């Protein structure tokens, strides 16, 4: 992922706060020799306060075909992309150029976490990971806690394997025309506000936030 200086996060807090609210991504795992990579869509819980870069907790069904690949090569990549929109060319035209000379582009936020994966089969640790995930997604409660050997979920633990992903490196990007001239940025902001399509409100918020910063 190419990251120009003007698209880079200003602080770690910027991407960490964004990631806390975007907890569905794609886990990329190197394939075994002669096989393509595995790409697994999944929900996850990111814990920023664990280690230097944090960790990711998740679980997948035991029959999932990626387990052998993870055990063969535990270096994996979790990719999260959201708040994306298409920006028409006329919005991006330089002040001195005709509108039809503007270059269309995409706006988006992206975080890529390089991780070392540890497969978890211990029932008690799997239960703890499940409870942490539920606590993240369902803080209001309402579901029984998982516990090894105890109803209602204990007997189901054998059907899953958990993953603890220790984050070793982070690449983050907020592509929202921060480097454009003020006139162009204002035109883009007005266009997003007027269009009001899917993703436009979130993209506009990033565009304004990054501009003001």
Secondary structure, DSSP 8 states (H G I E B T S, - for coil): ----GGGS-SSHHHHHHHHHT--EEEEEE---TTS--EEEEEE-EEETTSTTT-EEEEEEETT-TTHHHHHH--EEEEEEEEEEEEE-HHHH--TTS-GGG---EEEEEEEEEEEEEEEE--HHHHHHHHHHHHHHH-TT--S----TT-TTTGGGGGGEEEEEEEEEEEEEEEES-TTS-HHHHHHHHHHHHHH--TTHHHHHHHHHHHHH-
